[in-house]
Amino acid sequence: MKERIAFTTGTGVVLLGIALIANGVAPVQKGPDWEVPAQAYANWILFGLISIALYGVGIICYFRGNRFVSLNPTIRRAFWILVSVGLLITIVSYGLDPGQWQHTHRNLSAAVHWSSIPFSVGCGITWILLTVWAWQTPGGQRTGNPNYR
């Protein structure tokens, strides 16, 4: 039970962090070609820092939830994939400087400009599906670890 609650919380905060990055980068693309709106740029920086903190909270949930030992190994792997994807998206968004995407990466700019809401909805649906999957796993069974007693 403890692991399931920790998994639900951990995946929720990690997916929230991923959605925040998408919603932080999108407004930066909406300004005129020659400048980035200052508020959008400030929000992008703030959302990135909050996302990194949320990834940390997700990792804390992992350790507080006994590393999700009673859950299926595939579910644990999915959690780490989400954390890795979130960190990758955050690092890439900072590394590529979204203020210049309108000039350097036009296709990426257009995709990010219009996809923040669908991306957030996708994160929400992913969280729901992972939560349902984790809670439908039979309690107390460990798959993949023959040393569990």
GUGUBA-579278 format. One line per field, with one value per residue: x, y, z of N, C-alpha, C, O, CB in turn. Coordinates in steps of 0.02 Angstrom, whole numbers, plus 50000, padded with zeros to 5 digits. Last residue first. Glycine has a CB too. Layout:
% residues N
n_c1 [X, ...]
n_c2 [Y, ...]
n_c3 [Z, ...]
ca_c1 [X, ...]
ca_c2 [Y, ...]
ca_c3 [Z, ...]
c_c1 [X, ...]
c_c2 [Y, ...]
c_c3 [Z, ...]
o_c1 [X, ...]
o_c2 [Y, ...]
o_c3 [Z, ...]
cb_c1 [X, ...]
cb_c2 [Y, ...]
cb_c3 [Z, ...]
END
This chain:
% residues 149
n_c1 [50527, 50621, 50705, 50659, 50585, 50483, 50353, 50276, 50125, 50057, 49915, 49918, 49889, 49806, 49885, 49961, 49861, 49815, 49933, 49951, 49833, 49853, 49972, 49928, 49837, 49927, 50006, 49906, 49880, 50003, 49999, 49889, 49949, 50064, 50071, 50101, 50237, 50301, 50291, 50359, 50488, 50520, 50527, 50633, 50760, 50808, 50701, 50626, 50718, 50767, 50710, 50752, 50898, 50949, 50965, 50835, 50782, 50868, 50837, 50700, 50707, 50785, 50700, 50594, 50657, 50690, 50563, 50511, 50598, 50565, 50433, 50456, 50519, 50412, 50334, 50413, 50412, 50267, 50290, 50355, 50456, 50478, 50574, 50501, 50453, 50560, 50615, 50511, 50501, 50623, 50591, 50491, 50567, 50648, 50551, 50520, 50638, 50626, 50510, 50553, 50643, 50552, 50470, 50564, 50595, 50466, 50437, 50529, 50477, 50353, 50392, 50455, 50439, 50575, 50590, 50572, 50449, 50341, 50295, 50276, 50374, 50352, 50242, 50309, 50387, 50295, 50227, 50333, 50363, 50244, 50246, 50352, 50297, 50192, 50266, 50318, 50202, 50151, 50248, 50238, 50104, 50106, 50212, 50159, 50050, 50120, 50194, 50095, 50041]
n_c2 [49380, 49382, 49325, 49340, 49464, 49464, 49527, 49508, 49546, 49641, 49650, 49644, 49795, 49901, 50009, 50023, 50053, 50175, 50249, 50247, 50316, 50443, 50484, 50492, 50597, 50701, 50705, 50742, 50871, 50929, 50917, 50998, 51123, 51138, 51147, 51263, 51287, 51171, 51179, 51298, 51264, 51159, 51230, 51324, 51349, 51480, 51570, 51524, 51493, 51583, 51553, 51427, 51357, 51231, 51206, 51208, 51099, 50997, 50989, 50951, 50830, 50756, 50752, 50678, 50558, 50514, 50499, 50401, 50295, 50271, 50222, 50108, 50028, 50002, 49930, 49819, 49757, 49791, 49826, 49816, 49915, 50053, 50098, 50134, 50262, 50343, 50332, 50391, 50517, 50568, 50577, 50676, 50783, 50800, 50842, 50964, 51036, 51045, 51124, 51244, 51281, 51295, 51397, 51504, 51513, 51541, 51661, 51743, 51737, 51796, 51924, 51971, 51898, 51917, 51988, 51973, 51907, 51919, 51769, 51635, 51560, 51572, 51490, 51358, 51337, 51309, 51197, 51105, 51112, 51062, 50930, 50885, 50904, 50813, 50696, 50702, 50698, 50570, 50481, 50502, 50465, 50331, 50282, 50301, 50215, 50095, 50080, 50063, 49940]
n_c3 [50033, 49885, 49794, 49664, 49588, 49493, 49585, 49734, 49808, 49883, 49777, 49599, 49516, 49514, 49544, 49427, 49333, 49383, 49366, 49227, 49188, 49249, 49187, 49054, 49066, 49099, 48984, 48891, 48937, 48905, 48766, 48732, 48780, 48699, 48558, 48488, 48513, 48478, 48337, 48310, 48357, 48272, 48152, 48177, 48254, 48245, 48259, 48360, 48459, 48550, 48670, 48712, 48719, 48723, 48861, 48912, 48843, 48882, 49019, 49010, 48942, 49035, 49146, 49086, 49054, 49184, 49241, 49153, 49181, 49313, 49295, 49218, 49312, 49396, 49307, 49288, 49413, 49512, 49687, 49804, 49796, 49780, 49868, 49981, 49969, 49984, 49856, 49779, 49837, 49791, 49656, 49663, 49709, 49595, 49506, 49568, 49545, 49406, 49400, 49454, 49353, 49246, 49290, 49291, 49153, 49104, 49167, 49101, 48972, 48991, 49030, 48911, 48752, 48645, 48480, 48343, 48319, 48465, 48559, 48576, 48634, 48767, 48791, 48789, 48903, 49004, 48964, 48967, 49104, 49158, 49117, 49196, 49325, 49318, 49314, 49445, 49522, 49484, 49522, 49664, 49694, 49652, 49732, 49861, 49852, 49831, 49947, 50043, 50000]
ca_c1 [50492, 50571, 50728, 50648, 50634, 50551, 50373, 50335, 50162, 50102, 49954, 49900, 49938, 49777, 49836, 49995, 49902, 49769, 49904, 50001, 49845, 49794, 49970, 49981, 49813, 49873, 50037, 49941, 49827, 49981, 50054, 49887, 49888, 50070, 50062, 50032, 50188, 50295, 50264, 50288, 50452, 50515, 50478, 50565, 50723, 50854, 50751, 50590, 50691, 50793, 50699, 50690, 50873, 50933, 51023, 50884, 50749, 50866, 50905, 50721, 50670, 50809, 50765, 50583, 50629, 50743, 50611, 50480, 50596, 50632, 50446, 50418, 50557, 50470, 50308, 50398, 50473, 50295, 50261, 50298, 50474, 50421, 50594, 50541, 50408, 50514, 50651, 50537, 50445, 50613, 50644, 50476, 50514, 50678, 50586, 50470, 50619, 50683, 50511, 50501, 50667, 50607, 50441, 50532, 50648, 50502, 50398, 50535, 50545, 50356, 50355, 50493, 50406, 50538, 50599, 50632, 50513, 50363, 50313, 50219, 50369, 50412, 50232, 50261, 50420, 50341, 50189, 50298, 50413, 50265, 50195, 50358, 50358, 50177, 50227, 50363, 50244, 50111, 50236, 50300, 50128, 50057, 50216, 50221, 50039, 50072, 50229, 50139, 50000]
ca_c2 [49334, 49415, 49327, 49276, 49458, 49480, 49490, 49538, 49503, 49595, 49675, 49611, 49742, 49837, 49988, 50008, 49994, 50118, 50240, 50217, 50248, 50402, 50475, 50446, 50531, 50682, 50691, 50678, 50820, 50926, 50886, 50926, 51094, 51136, 51082, 51238, 51342, 51188, 51121, 51292, 51321, 51147, 51176, 51346, 51286, 51423, 51580, 51551, 51439, 51586, 51620, 51432, 51426, 51258, 51206, 51258, 51165, 51018, 51006, 51012, 50886, 50768, 50785, 50745, 50600, 50527, 50545, 50467, 50322, 50297, 50281, 50164, 50051, 50039, 49993, 49862, 49790, 49757, 49838, 49771, 49844, 50022, 50084, 50073, 50206, 50338, 50304, 50325, 50470, 50558, 50531, 50610, 50756, 50781, 50779, 50910, 51020, 51010, 51056, 51206, 51269, 51248, 51331, 51481, 51500, 51483, 51601, 51734, 51712, 51727, 51882, 51963, 51934, 51869, 51989, 52008, 51877, 51938, 51839, 51675, 51557, 51604, 51563, 51379, 51351, 51364, 51259, 51118, 51131, 51131, 50974, 50881, 50940, 50885, 50715, 50701, 50758, 50631, 50490, 50514, 50533, 50378, 50280, 50336, 50286, 50119, 50088, 50120, 50000]
ca_c3 [50079, 49927, 49863, 49697, 49641, 49470, 49525, 49701, 49763, 49917, 49834, 49662, 49530, 49495, 49594, 49490, 49324, 49378, 49432, 49270, 49166, 49265, 49259, 49071, 49047, 49144, 49049, 48884, 48939, 48975, 48803, 48719, 48810, 48771, 48589, 48486, 48519, 48549, 48374, 48292, 48384, 48344, 48160, 48162, 48249, 48236, 48205, 48303, 48418, 48482, 48644, 48673, 48727, 48657, 48816, 48934, 48837, 48812, 48998, 49045, 48913, 48967, 49151, 49114, 49001, 49134, 49271, 49158, 49113, 49297, 49336, 49189, 49254, 49422, 49334, 49230, 49390, 49454, 49622, 49795, 49793, 49747, 49799, 49981, 49953, 50041, 49913, 49762, 49842, 49864, 49677, 49637, 49752, 49659, 49492, 49566, 49614, 49435, 49372, 49489, 49421, 49242, 49280, 49352, 49202, 49080, 49184, 49174, 48984, 48967, 49077, 48973, 48806, 48685, 48552, 48365, 48298, 48397, 48550, 48552, 48561, 48741, 48785, 48738, 48840, 49012, 48971, 48904, 49054, 49172, 49090, 49123, 49305, 49326, 49255, 49387, 49524, 49476, 49451, 49627, 49707, 49625, 49659, 49841, 49864, 49781, 49883, 50047, 50000]
c_c1 [50432, 50535, 50677, 50667, 50622, 50603, 50443, 50352, 50221, 50141, 49998, 49945, 49920, 49826, 49802, 49945, 49935, 49808, 49857, 49974, 49897, 49806, 49911, 49981, 49865, 49847, 49985, 49976, 49857, 49926, 50034, 49942, 49881, 50008, 50063, 50021, 50117, 50242, 50253, 50256, 50377, 50475, 50467, 50512, 50649, 50818, 50792, 50638, 50653, 50763, 50722, 50676, 50811, 50907, 51010, 50943, 50795, 50834, 50905, 50790, 50690, 50773, 50793, 50648, 50618, 50718, 50665, 50527, 50565, 50636, 50513, 50429, 50522, 50511, 50366, 50372, 50462, 50359, 50299, 50265, 50414, 50430, 50541, 50559, 50445, 50464, 50607, 50572, 50467, 50555, 50640, 50527, 50494, 50627, 50620, 50501, 50567, 50669, 50568, 50501, 50617, 50635, 50496, 50504, 50618, 50558, 50433, 50496, 50555, 50425, 50357, 50458, 50440, 50504, 50556, 50641, 50574, 50432, 50330, 50236, 50316, 50410, 50293, 50251, 50372, 50375, 50233, 50259, 50380, 50317, 50213, 50307, 50367, 50238, 50206, 50326, 50293, 50155, 50195, 50289, 50190, 50079, 50168, 50229, 50100, 50058, 50182, 50174, 50043]
c_c2 [49368, 49364, 49360, 49276, 49393, 49476, 49511, 49495, 49541, 49549, 49621, 49633, 49709, 49779, 49923, 49982, 49974, 50053, 50180, 50204, 50212, 50329, 50431, 50432, 50477, 50613, 50668, 50657, 50750, 50874, 50878, 50887, 51020, 51106, 51081, 51175, 51315, 51241, 51138, 51235, 51316, 51203, 51160, 51292, 51302, 51357, 51518, 51561, 51465, 51534, 51626, 51502, 51439, 51330, 51238, 51263, 51221, 51087, 51031, 51034, 50952, 50828, 50802, 50784, 50671, 50572, 50563, 50518, 50392, 50324, 50312, 50228, 50111, 50067, 50035, 49930, 49835, 49793, 49799, 49779, 49798, 49946, 50046, 50050, 50141, 50280, 50298, 50293, 50398, 50510, 50517, 50558, 50686, 50752, 50754, 50843, 50964, 50991, 51015, 51134, 51228, 51231, 51278, 51411, 51472, 51464, 51538, 51672, 51699, 51697, 51809, 51918, 51918, 51908, 51935, 52009, 51909, 51910, 51855, 51748, 51604, 51607, 51600, 51455, 51379, 51385, 51320, 51184, 51147, 51155, 51047, 50929, 50941, 50927, 50789, 50722, 50760, 50693, 50553, 50524, 50549, 50450, 50330, 50337, 50326, 50193, 50116, 50134, 50063]
c_c3 [50108, 49970, 49910, 49770, 49679, 49525, 49508, 49641, 49733, 49872, 49864, 49720, 49597, 49504, 49576, 49542, 49390, 49373, 49433, 49340, 49210, 49247, 49279, 49146, 49065, 49130, 49099, 48949, 48934, 48983, 48876, 48758, 48795, 48804, 48665, 48527, 48524, 48559, 48447, 48331, 48371, 48378, 48234, 48173, 48236, 48225, 48192, 48243, 48357, 48435, 48572, 48646, 48685, 48659, 48749, 48886, 48861, 48805, 48926, 49022, 48946, 48935, 49082, 49120, 49025, 49078, 49221, 49189, 49114, 49226, 49318, 49228, 49221, 49365, 49362, 49254, 49329, 49432, 49568, 49726, 49781, 49742, 49760, 49910, 49947, 50030, 49974, 49822, 49827, 49875, 49753, 49658, 49729, 49707, 49556, 49550, 49615, 49507, 49401, 49465, 49462, 49311, 49275, 49345, 49267, 49129, 49162, 49196, 49059, 48981, 49056, 49023, 48873, 48741, 48585, 48441, 48331, 48382, 48478, 48541, 48533, 48665, 48759, 48735, 48788, 48947, 48984, 48908, 48988, 49122, 49102, 49091, 49229, 49306, 49258, 49324, 49466, 49475, 49438, 49553, 49666, 49635, 49627, 49765, 49843, 49789, 49830, 49980, 50000]
o_c1 [50396, 50515, 50690, 50648, 50578, 50662, 50460, 50363, 50214, 50187, 49978, 50006, 49908, 49806, 49771, 49962, 49937, 49791, 49859, 49990, 49887, 49791, 49919, 49989, 49847, 49835, 49996, 49975, 49836, 49926, 50047, 49930, 49869, 50014, 50063, 49964, 50077, 50206, 50201, 50199, 50336, 50434, 50410, 50459, 50608, 50844, 50810, 50617, 50650, 50782, 50699, 50633, 50817, 50896, 51054, 50967, 50795, 50858, 50939, 50800, 50697, 50805, 50822, 50652, 50633, 50752, 50684, 50531, 50589, 50673, 50518, 50434, 50554, 50536, 50368, 50387, 50497, 50360, 50355, 50218, 50423, 50413, 50557, 50559, 50422, 50438, 50616, 50560, 50444, 50559, 50651, 50510, 50481, 50641, 50621, 50480, 50571, 50686, 50559, 50493, 50636, 50649, 50486, 50513, 50642, 50567, 50432, 50520, 50585, 50430, 50363, 50490, 50453, 50537, 50508, 50694, 50623, 50469, 50333, 50194, 50312, 50440, 50286, 50252, 50391, 50389, 50211, 50259, 50396, 50315, 50200, 50324, 50388, 50230, 50201, 50352, 50309, 50146, 50205, 50317, 50195, 50073, 50186, 50251, 50094, 50055, 50204, 50182, 50030]
o_c2 [49338, 49311, 49364, 49230, 49391, 49483, 49570, 49435, 49598, 49515, 49563, 49634, 49745, 49721, 49892, 49937, 49915, 50004, 50139, 50153, 50154, 50284, 50386, 50375, 50423, 50573, 50622, 50599, 50705, 50837, 50826, 50831, 50981, 51067, 51027, 51152, 51343, 51240, 51121, 51241, 51327, 51190, 51149, 51305, 51293, 51314, 51504, 51562, 51430, 51531, 51671, 51509, 51461, 51360, 51270, 51318, 51275, 51128, 51080, 51093, 51002, 50871, 50855, 50842, 50719, 50618, 50622, 50575, 50437, 50371, 50373, 50282, 50158, 50123, 50096, 49981, 49885, 49855, 49777, 49743, 49746, 49916, 50011, 49990, 50096, 50253, 50250, 50235, 50351, 50466, 50461, 50502, 50642, 50703, 50694, 50792, 50921, 50936, 50957, 51088, 51183, 51173, 51222, 51370, 51423, 51405, 51487, 51634, 51649, 51639, 51764, 51877, 51860, 51948, 51910, 52030, 51875, 51891, 51811, 51785, 51613, 51652, 51655, 51482, 51421, 51444, 51376, 51222, 51197, 51212, 51090, 50964, 50992, 50979, 50822, 50762, 50813, 50737, 50587, 50571, 50602, 50491, 50367, 50388, 50379, 50230, 50156, 50191, 50110]
o_c3 [50148, 49945, 49970, 49806, 49722, 49509, 49510, 49647, 49712, 49895, 49869, 49712, 49646, 49499, 49619, 49581, 49407, 49405, 49479, 49371, 49228, 49287, 49321, 49167, 49088, 49176, 49138, 48967, 48969, 49033, 48906, 48781, 48841, 48852, 48694, 48532, 48562, 48609, 48475, 48354, 48415, 48422, 48255, 48200, 48281, 48189, 48135, 48186, 48306, 48377, 48536, 48602, 48628, 48607, 48720, 48872, 48833, 48765, 48910, 49008, 48911, 48905, 49073, 49100, 48989, 49057, 49215, 49164, 49081, 49212, 49309, 49199, 49199, 49369, 49352, 49223, 49321, 49432, 49579, 49710, 49751, 49691, 49712, 49895, 49911, 50079, 50013, 49839, 49860, 49919, 49775, 49675, 49770, 49741, 49569, 49577, 49659, 49529, 49417, 49504, 49499, 49325, 49298, 49390, 49294, 49144, 49197, 49238, 49078, 49000, 49098, 49055, 48889, 48774, 48556, 48465, 48345, 48428, 48436, 48515, 48472, 48634, 48731, 48680, 48747, 48936, 48976, 48860, 48956, 49099, 49059, 49043, 49201, 49274, 49207, 49285, 49440, 49432, 49387, 49524, 49636, 49589, 49582, 49737, 49813, 49741, 49788, 49959, 49963]
cb_c1 [50537, 50521, 50794, 50685, 50632, 50551, 50324, 50396, 50117, 50064, 49907, 49903, 50011, 49754, 49784, 50030, 49956, 49721, 49866, 50063, 49869, 49732, 49965, 50049, 49796, 49817, 50076, 49992, 49775, 49956, 50118, 49895, 49825, 50081, 50114, 50013, 50194, 50363, 50309, 50280, 50479, 50584, 50502, 50561, 50731, 50898, 50797, 50556, 50645, 50868, 50736, 50633, 50928, 50883, 51046, 50908, 50684, 50827, 50951, 50720, 50594, 50800, 50814, 50551, 50561, 50768, 50642, 50416, 50555, 50685, 50445, 50342, 50565, 50514, 50255, 50347, 50525, 50243, 50260, 50247, 50507, 50410, 50660, 50503, 50371, 50475, 50711, 50586, 50388, 50599, 50714, 50471, 50452, 50711, 50639, 50416, 50590, 50747, 50517, 50431, 50682, 50663, 50398, 50476, 50688, 50531, 50328, 50509, 50597, 50341, 50282, 50505, 50331, 50585, 50581, 50631, 50519, 50363, 50371, 50164, 50354, 50475, 50213, 50194, 50454, 50394, 50139, 50249, 50465, 50293, 50126, 50347, 50418, 50157, 50166, 50394, 50282, 50060, 50199, 50346, 50144, 49989, 50202, 50282, 50022, 50007, 50258, 50192, 49953]
cb_c2 [49309, 49455, 49364, 49223, 49519, 49548, 49503, 49544, 49476, 49555, 49702, 49535, 49771, 49839, 50042, 50071, 50006, 50125, 50304, 50261, 50247, 50428, 50543, 50473, 50528, 50732, 50752, 50682, 50832, 50994, 50927, 50912, 51132, 51206, 51036, 51224, 51388, 51212, 51061, 51281, 51386, 51141, 51113, 51370, 51243, 51418, 51638, 51616, 51396, 51578, 51670, 51410, 51476, 51215, 51136, 51243, 51166, 50966, 50946, 51000, 50875, 50706, 50741, 50740, 50570, 50461, 50514, 50462, 50275, 50244, 50263, 50147, 49993, 49993, 49981, 49827, 49737, 49754, 49912, 49783, 49825, 50051, 50045, 50017, 50220, 50404, 50348, 50329, 50490, 50625, 50559, 50612, 50804, 50842, 50789, 50927, 51083, 51053, 51058, 51238, 51335, 51276, 51330, 51529, 51565, 51496, 51604, 51796, 51762, 51724, 51905, 52031, 51914, 51812, 52057, 52078, 51881, 52015, 51857, 51670, 51486, 51567, 51591, 51346, 51288, 51346, 51252, 51060, 51075, 51137, 50959, 50809, 50908, 50901, 50670, 50630, 50762, 50637, 50429, 50456, 50541, 50367, 50209, 50302, 50299, 50079, 50021, 50110, 50000]
cb_c3 [50135, 49884, 49868, 49660, 49688, 49442, 49466, 49750, 49707, 49965, 49887, 49654, 49531, 49423, 49604, 49517, 49270, 49318, 49454, 49275, 49094, 49228, 49294, 49050, 48972, 49140, 49075, 48827, 48882, 48999, 48797, 48645, 48785, 48798, 48565, 48415, 48458, 48576, 48367, 48216, 48355, 48376, 48123, 48091, 48314, 48295, 48223, 48321, 48459, 48484, 48686, 48714, 48710, 48622, 48806, 49004, 48876, 48770, 49006, 49121, 48922, 48924, 49189, 49183, 48976, 49106, 49335, 49201, 49066, 49308, 49411, 49187, 49203, 49467, 49389, 49184, 49372, 49396, 49605, 49849, 49857, 49678, 49798, 50016, 49890, 50050, 49929, 49703, 49794, 49899, 49659, 49561, 49751, 49691, 49436, 49515, 49649, 49431, 49296, 49479, 49456, 49199, 49216, 49372, 49217, 49010, 49153, 49211, 48959, 48891, 49082, 49005, 48809, 48714, 48580, 48339, 48224, 48389, 48595, 48601, 48539, 48764, 48852, 48751, 48812, 49062, 49028, 48888, 49044, 49243, 49122, 49098, 49337, 49398, 49247, 49377, 49590, 49531, 49422, 49637, 49782, 49659, 49633, 49873, 49939, 49785, 49860, 50102, 50060]
END
